[in-house]
Every structure is written in C-alpha cells, then in structure tokens.
Amino acid sequence: MEAYIEENIKIQSIFQNYASSEDILPYSIDEAFLDLTGSLNYFYPQKDLDRKEKLDRLSRDIQKEIWSETGIYSTVGMSNANPLLAKLALDIEAKHTKTMRANWSYEDVESKVWAIRRLTDFWGIGRRTAKRLNKLGIFSIKQLAQANPDRLKKEFGVIGVQLWFHANGVDESDVHDPFHPQSHGIGNSQILPKDYERQEDIELVLREMAEQVAIRLRRRHKKAACIGLYVGFSKKEKRKSIACQKKIEPSQLTRVLSDHVITLFRQKYQAGAVRQIAIRYDNLVDDVYQSFSLFDDTEKIEKQEKLESTVDRIREKFGFVSLQKGSSLLENSRSVARSKLVGGHSAGGLDGLK
C-alpha cells in the first residue's frame, strides 16, 4: 500500500505538468478527473485540429509520461461533455481499446450508454439499487433513461431523478466544485482476517473499535447520542446480518460507549461465526453539552474524562501503541495489527489509530 501511494503521488505530479492544481480532482487512490479545457490550445495550437482530436493527443501525451516515469500503463476516459461520460468511457470502453483511451459525447448516449448491459456496471448503481429498479420493471440503462422520472423520484427521492438524468448522459457536476456529502456521524468497519467464532473474541474486537471511534469523537469535540452496530456473519453461516442502533445519553467516553456497544450486541447476537463488523456513532452534539441524573457520580465521570484525555494526548505524541490495554496482547486482538496498516483499504479507516 505504501508503494501504491508513492506511485500515486508521482502520477499526481505528472498531471500538474498538463493542468493547474485547480483543474485536477483526485477521485480515488487510482483515479482522477482533469479539466484540460484551458490546456488544449496551449499544447496543441494547430487550428486544423478539433477539440476532440486535441484532447485525444494530450491524453496520449499524459499516458506516455506516466509510463516513462513510472512504468505504469494508464487508461483514459474522455468527454467534451461532462465528467460522467468521461467516467463511463473509462470504465466501459477505454480498458478494452488498443490505445487504452475512449471518448464519449452526448451523441454516444443512445449507442453506448444505453448499450451498457448490466445496471450495476453503471456509475452509482449498486446491487441494492438494481434490485429496486428491477421491481419497477427496469433492467437496463435504456429502460432507466426512458422511465418516468416522477415514478423514480417517488421510489428513490432526488437520487431517482439523478439516475434518470445520468442514464440520459446529463451530468452537472464540476471538477472545480466537487460535492462533499455532509457527514452527521462517525463510524468504522473492518473485515476480520478469519472467522471469529467465540463470543468473547468478537466482543474484544468490538470494544477495540468502539474505542477507536470514541477517540475520533473526542478529536472533533463531539459526543454521540446514538450508536449503531453491524455484524456480518461468515458465508458458511448462511444467516442474515445484524444491523441495529439505540439512543443513548450523549457521551464521548470510551468506557460508556463500549458498554453500550456490547450491550446492544448481546441483545441481538445468539451464535455464529462473524467475519465483518462496523460501529457508528450518530446524532452528534458539541462536547460542551453535559447532562447528569441524580444517580450519576459526577466526580467519577470527571476523573474518567481527564484520564481518557490524558491517554489521547500521550498517543498523539508517541503513537497509538504507546499505551495499550493488556487485552491487546491476546491472540485475536486487532488493535495493534490495524495500527500498522496504511490507509483505509484494509482497515476500514484508520483515523483514531494514527
């Protein structure tokens, strides 16, 4: 993963030889959108070349430099229309062409976009969305494009209308002004390296994850008033996963949140080997919010808050593993192993462990 990141940084640097940083939008660890509108005439001023030809030549130059500097073959999806068609050109066609480039425009919607065979091959449509579309009698992108947008809005809300526009090749997104969804909660997930069959081992990992997300809460100066839990079973179990949540008094204390997670787990779990788990804290409030009941030991709560704050500061200065519970030495503990991973691909997000 570290090598992957290093190569990605090199490629991002190459992009800046052809476009300004404002015209580059990293989309994932191995994809990016480039707006080359302002670069075409600079690199190819010939008036006898149209925009499509200039874009193809400039994309070819970028491919060659990436290969020359890194040895990596790259694919390019292009469009003079919008980012969506460029993305579809990349995913559907470019990977299978000799040049590893493809350009889709509005003129290609009926012949190429509508020709996409599986709904799940289309950007933004997963298996669940595809099933819901199937229930509406929609099994292809062409059928989606010709569906009644009002019916789609009734079933999916504004997302349904967006799917209808996309199926017709219409996309108003802007590389210079990307949409950033507002998060109202903090969560984390992980796929376990093996089936966890003993309940005590499952609870051990749940407590570790509850702590990790609690650290993130404190870093953001938030408290959670709702906890959510997901438990996915091993394939051999052939049973439905657990997905549940409960409201709690706002808290950011590891001990309190961990206890709530375990209580919720014990209420729902009966038996079975587990392979995937996720924890989420929602309904966040500022950490200045505080409420006590007549039965709370306020002095004990304040001591716990100071203790966890001290532990957080030590970990921030010396690393997450500088202070660990004895349980982290157990065979099935995941906290130390996950703290050594890079990025979120293997750990479902490592913020709180770094």
C-alpha positions, 0 to 999 in steps of 0.5 A, spaced: 500 500 500 505 504 501 508 503 494 501 504 491 501 511 494 508 513 492 506 511 485 500 515 486 503 521 488 508 521 482 502 520 477 499 526 481 505 530 479 505 528 472 498 531 471 500 538 474 505 538 468 498 538 463 493 542 468 493 547 474 492 544 481 485 547 480 483 543 474 485 536 477 480 532 482 483 526 485 477 521 485 480 515 488 487 512 490 487 510 482 483 515 479 482 522 477 478 527 473 482 533 469 479 539 466 484 540 460 479 545 457 484 551 458 490 546 456 488 544 449 490 550 445 496 551 449 499 544 447 496 543 441 495 550 437 494 547 430 487 550 428 486 544 423 485 540 429 478 539 433 477 539 440 476 532 440 482 530 436 486 535 441 484 532 447 485 525 444 493 527 443 494 530 450 491 524 453 496 520 449 501 525 451 499 524 459 499 516 458 506 516 455 509 520 461 506 516 466 509 510 463 516 513 462 516 515 469 513 510 472 512 504 468 505 504 469 500 503 463 494 508 464 487 508 461 483 514 459 476 516 459 474 522 455 468 527 454 467 534 451 461 533 455 461 532 462 465 528 467 460 522 467 461 520 460 468 521 461 467 516 467 463 511 463 468 511 457 473 509 462 470 504 465 466 501 459 470 502 453 477 505 454 480 498 458 478 494 452 481 499 446 488 498 443 490 505 445 487 504 452 483 511 451 475 512 449 471 518 448 464 519 449 459 525 447 452 526 448 451 523 441 454 516 444 448 516 449 443 512 445 449 507 442 453 506 448 450 508 454 444 505 453 448 499 450 451 498 457 448 491 459 448 490 466 445 496 471 450 495 476 456 496 471 453 503 471 456 509 475 452 509 482 448 503 481 449 498 486 446 491 487 441 494 492 439 499 487 438 494 481 434 490 485 429 496 486 429 498 479 428 491 477 421 491 481 419 497 477 420 493 471 427 496 469 433 492 467 437 496 463 440 503 462 435 504 456 429 502 460 432 507 466 433 513 461 426 512 458 422 511 465 418 516 468 422 520 472 416 522 477 415 514 478 423 514 480 423 520 484 417 517 488 421 510 489 428 513 490 427 521 492 432 526 488 437 520 487 431 517 482 431 523 478 439 523 478 439 516 475 434 518 470 438 524 468 445 520 468 442 514 464 440 520 459 448 522 459 446 529 463 451 530 468 452 537 472 457 536 476 464 540 476 471 538 477 472 545 480 466 544 485 466 537 487 460 535 492 462 533 499 456 529 502 455 532 509 457 527 514 452 527 521 456 521 524 462 517 525 463 510 524 468 504 522 468 497 519 473 492 518 473 485 515 476 480 520 482 476 517 478 469 519 472 467 522 471 469 529 467 464 532 467 465 540 463 470 543 468 473 547 473 474 541 468 478 537 466 482 543 474 484 544 474 486 537 468 490 538 470 494 544 477 495 540 473 499 535 468 502 539 474 505 542 477 507 536 471 511 534 470 514 541 477 517 540 475 520 533 469 523 537 473 526 542 478 529 536 472 533 533 469 535 540 463 531 539 459 526 543 454 521 540 447 520 542 446 514 538 450 508 536 449 503 531 452 496 530 453 491 524 455 484 524 456 480 518 456 473 519 461 468 515 458 465 508 458 458 511 453 461 516 448 462 511 444 467 516 442 474 515 446 480 518 445 484 524 444 491 523 441 495 529 442 502 533 439 505 540 439 512 543 443 513 548 445 519 553 450 523 549 457 521 551 464 521 548 467 516 553 470 510 551 468 506 557 460 508 556 460 507 549 463 500 549 458 498 554 453 500 550 456 497 544 456 490 547 450 491 550 446 492 544 450 486 541 448 481 546 441 483 545 441 481 538 447 476 537 445 468 539 451 464 535 455 464 529 461 465 526 462 473 524 467 475 519 465 483 518 463 488 523 462 496 523 460 501 529 457 508 528 456 513 532 450 518 530 446 524 532 452 528 534 452 534 539 458 539 541 462 536 547 460 542 551 453 539 552 453 535 559 447 532 562 447 528 569 441 524 573 441 524 580 444 517 580 450 519 576 457 520 580 459 526 577 466 526 580 467 519 577 465 521 570 470 527 571 476 523 573 474 518 567 474 524 562 481 527 564 484 520 564 481 518 557 484 525 555 490 524 558 491 517 554 489 521 547 494 526 548 500 521 550 498 517 543 498 523 539 505 524 541 508 517 541 503 513 537 497 509 538 501 503 541 504 507 546 499 505 551 495 499 550 490 495 554 493 488 556 487 485 552 491 487 546 496 482 547 491 476 546 491 472 540 485 475 536 486 482 538 486 487 532 488 493 535 495 493 534 495 489 527 490 495 524 495 500 527 500 498 522 496 498 516 496 504 511 490 507 509 483 505 509 483 499 504 484 494 509 482 497 515 476 500 514 479 507 516 484 508 520 483 515 523 483 514 531 489 509 530 494 514 527 
